């Protein structure tokens, strides 16, 4: 690779891949001190939205199902992260692009799954609870602007 192409790659493509990787891997990780805990998220949601026992049970099922369905994707994202971080001295654009593409596909599935779960939960709520959930989502989005990684809805 000639020096000009290397400079372009290191100045533009490299940082773009790093940004994509950080954003994508953030979806797979919890944003607290430990592993993601769907039960804790449901308990928080139940408290904040004042869910009924029936709503809480349904939300628990939806969130747990979504979390379990994403397990393989989270594991694969961690594997891809290791691949990208292990090749700085021998970086090859072809495999790196394939890895970035796969990260994008996995992230797309996970974002869709999250949005689908959120929509299903939203349909369970009464008007007052929907309004409160909308407010919570707005606050979470504002906090996300100040934190590294994507901090979106509660699940």
Secondary structure, DSSP 4 states (H G I P E B T S, - for coil): --HHHHHHIIIIIHHHHHHHHHHHHHHHS-SSSSS--HHHHHHHHHHHHT--HHHHHHHHHHHHHHHHHTHHHHHHHHHHHHHHHTTSTT--HHHHHHHHHHHHHHHHHHHHHHHHHHHHHHHHS-HHHHHHHHHHHHHHHHHHTTSSS---S--
